[in-house]
Amino acid sequence: MANEPSIGELVQAARGGNLDAFGCLVQMFQSQVRGFIAMLGVPPDSVEDVAQDTFLTAWKSMPDFKIDMDLGPWLRGIARNMVRRFHARKANDARIQQSLVARVLAEREPDPSLFEVEAGFGRHLSECLKRLPVKMAELVRARYDRSQSSLQIAEQTHSRPEAVRMALMRTRDALRRCVQEQVTRESI
């Protein structure tokens, strides 16, 4: 039985473009990288995608890898950057969804053209606004009816602007979920 190549030998071969050598490195480090990605808060159903991005980036960067470096920390550094990108994309998706709700809330009488994709969205949103707890409803009125900033609302409610922004974000999220539930129920 022949000796298995060392990590150093595999790295050297991978740096030279040997895909089989890199494949061996992936097999050696994949569970470590996946565990690290999961530890950084990536949902289980997305860990594999982020790991794949990590190894793809590592492959493309292999010629720049310094042979005296330890491969594990280098891969974890790449994984950390991939996780940051993942979370940034998720946050951007959430902001886009929330901006639609915020745009609707900002309109006293919603423009029906905004809701061509979701028939009845304005009606659903109005129903959901009526169901909000009193404090959330007042927060929505202060922000969208009276156009008050989070600082102004914080001063009136004796809270911090950050807390107001977080409450507004949660309120928009609750409204989004409520509208989605109503649309789903209506389509059944």
Secondary structure, DSSP 4 states (H G I P E B T S, - for coil): -PPPPPHHHHHHHHHTT-HHHHHHHHHHHHHHHHHHHHHTT--HHHHHHHHHHHHHHHHHHGGG--TTS-HHHHHHHHHHHHHHHHHHHHHHHHHHHHHHHHHHHH-SS--GGGGSSSTTHHHHHHHHHHHS-HHHHHHHIIIIIS---HHHHHHHHTS-HHHHHHHHHHHHHHHHHHHHHHHHHHH-
